[in-house]
Amino acid sequence: MFRKISNKLSLIVLGLLTISFIIFSVVVYNNTKKNIITMAESSKLSSSHSANAFTNEFFAEVIYGVEKLALYAKNHPNELLSDRATFANKIADMSNLSYISSFIIGYGDNGDNYNIVVNDDKASEVEYIPNYAQSQDWYQEAIKQGKTFFMLPYYSSSLKAMSLKIVKPVIIDGKSVAVVGGRC
């Protein structure tokens, strides 16, 4: 009789231990899962903040260059609008910014476009393309946005690398007269 009772008690204890182990396993699994998810989210957030800080720091100099070019053009409208080739050459002479591979100036009245290619080892080159700017997506987006705008990255065959244009319209007397930008 004691044998039957002891067998039943041992089965009950074994059952309770099994149930306790299962409950403990589920609780530990859920806590571990929550911890892993929290760590992954914080790691992802940390990576996002790091990438954002790096991107802002990298592009801050390019944005600064484009903003200064737009401000210079706005403050010198006679140079910008009347003697365009001289203005482009003046920008080429001033463009010793190694983080910008080229500047662009596109005019709204006739579509004239000046590309100022910055060279580290020699003088910057000015390329003139008539009736070109207004048909370009960078010109149209800058006019539409009305502010500094990042174009989508693209592969530049001249640089043989990925490139990005940052553009800004030059607004004089409430009218967009040109778009300036930089490529990096």
C-alpha positions in Angstrom: 0.0 0.0 0.0 2.8 2.4 0.9 4.4 1.4 -2.4 1.4 2.5 -4.4 1.2 5.8 -2.5 4.9 6.5 -2.9 4.6 5.7 -6.6 1.7 8.1 -7.0 3.5 10.8 -4.9 6.6 10.4 -7.0 4.5 10.7 -10.2 2.8 13.8 -8.8 6.2 15.3 -7.8 7.6 14.4 -11.3 4.5 16.0 -12.9 4.8 19.1 -10.8 8.6 19.3 -11.6 7.9 18.9 -15.3 5.2 21.6 -15.3 7.5 23.9 -13.3 10.3 23.3 -15.8 8.0 24.0 -18.7 6.7 27.2 -17.1 10.3 28.3 -16.2 11.5 27.5 -19.8 8.6 29.6 -21.3 9.3 32.5 -19.0 13.1 32.4 -19.7 12.4 32.1 -23.4 10.1 35.1 -23.5 12.5 37.2 -21.4 15.4 36.2 -23.7 13.4 37.0 -26.8 12.5 40.4 -25.4 16.1 41.1 -24.5 17.3 40.1 -27.9 14.6 42.3 -29.6 15.5 45.2 -27.4 19.2 44.8 -28.1 18.6 44.5 -31.8 16.4 47.7 -31.8 18.9 49.7 -29.8 21.7 48.4 -32.1 19.7 49.4 -35.1 18.9 52.8 -33.6 22.6 53.3 -32.7 23.7 52.4 -36.2 21.1 54.8 -37.6 22.3 57.6 -35.4 25.9 56.9 -36.4 25.1 56.8 -40.1 23.0 60.0 -39.8 25.8 61.8 -38.0 28.4 60.6 -40.5 26.2 61.6 -43.5 25.4 65.1 -42.0 29.1 65.7 -41.3 30.2 64.6 -44.8 27.5 66.6 -46.6 27.7 69.6 -44.3 30.7 70.9 -46.2 29.1 70.3 -49.6 25.9 72.0 -48.5 27.9 74.9 -47.1 29.7 75.2 -50.5 26.4 75.2 -52.4 24.7 77.6 -50.0 27.7 80.0 -50.2 27.6 79.9 -54.0 23.9 80.6 -54.0 24.4 83.5 -51.6 27.2 84.9 -53.6 25.1 84.7 -56.8 22.2 86.4 -55.0 24.4 89.2 -53.7 26.0 89.7 -57.1 23.1 89.6 -59.5 24.8 91.8 -62.1 27.7 89.4 -62.4 25.4 86.3 -62.3 23.1 87.6 -65.0 25.1 89.9 -67.3 28.5 88.3 -67.8 27.9 84.7 -67.2 31.2 83.3 -68.6 33.2 85.7 -66.3 31.0 84.7 -63.4 31.6 81.0 -64.1 35.4 81.6 -64.4 35.4 83.6 -61.2 33.7 80.7 -59.4 36.2 78.3 -60.9 39.1 80.5 -59.6 37.5 80.5 -56.1 36.6 76.7 -56.1 39.5 75.2 -54.1 37.0 73.0 -52.2 38.3 69.5 -52.6 35.1 67.9 -51.3 33.1 69.2 -54.3 34.0 67.6 -57.6 32.1 70.2 -59.7 29.8 73.1 -59.5 26.8 73.7 -61.8 25.1 76.9 -62.7 21.9 76.6 -64.8 20.1 79.7 -66.0 16.3 80.0 -66.2 15.9 82.5 -69.0 17.7 80.6 -71.8 18.8 77.3 -70.3 22.5 78.1 -70.4 24.5 75.7 -68.2 28.0 76.0 -66.8 29.8 73.1 -65.3 32.8 74.0 -63.3 35.0 70.9 -62.8 37.3 71.2 -59.9 40.7 69.7 -60.4 43.1 69.2 -57.5 46.3 69.4 -59.4 45.5 72.1 -62.0 43.1 75.0 -62.6 39.4 74.3 -62.7 37.8 73.8 -66.0 34.6 75.6 -67.2 32.3 73.8 -69.6 29.5 75.8 -71.3 26.4 74.0 -72.6 23.7 76.2 -74.2 20.0 75.5 -73.9 20.6 72.6 -71.5 19.8 73.4 -67.9 16.0 73.7 -68.1 15.6 70.1 -69.4 17.6 68.6 -66.6 15.9 67.0 -63.6 18.2 68.7 -61.1 17.1 72.1 -62.4 13.4 71.3 -62.4 13.5 69.8 -58.9 15.4 72.8 -57.5 12.8 75.2 -58.9 9.9 73.0 -57.7 11.3 72.6 -54.2 12.5 76.2 -53.9 15.2 75.3 -51.4 18.4 73.2 -51.1 17.6 69.8 -52.5 19.5 66.5 -52.7 19.1 64.6 -56.0 19.2 60.8 -56.0 22.7 59.3 -56.3 23.8 58.2 -59.7 26.8 56.7 -61.5 29.0 59.5 -63.0 30.8 58.3 -66.1 33.2 61.2 -65.9 34.2 60.4 -62.2 33.8 56.7 -62.7 32.1 56.6 -59.3 28.8 57.2 -57.6 27.9 60.8 -57.4 25.3 63.1 -55.8 24.1 66.6 -56.7 23.0 69.1 -54.2 21.2 72.0 -55.8 19.6 75.3 -54.8 17.7 77.9 -56.7 18.9 81.5 -56.8 15.9 83.7 -56.1 16.3 87.4 -56.9 13.3 89.8 -56.5 11.0 86.8 -55.8 11.9 85.1 -59.1 14.1 82.0 -59.7 16.7 83.2 -62.1 19.2 80.3 -61.8 20.0 77.1 -60.1 23.4 76.5 -58.6 24.7 73.2 -57.2 27.6 71.0 -56.4 28.4 67.4 -57.2 30.3 65.2 -54.8 
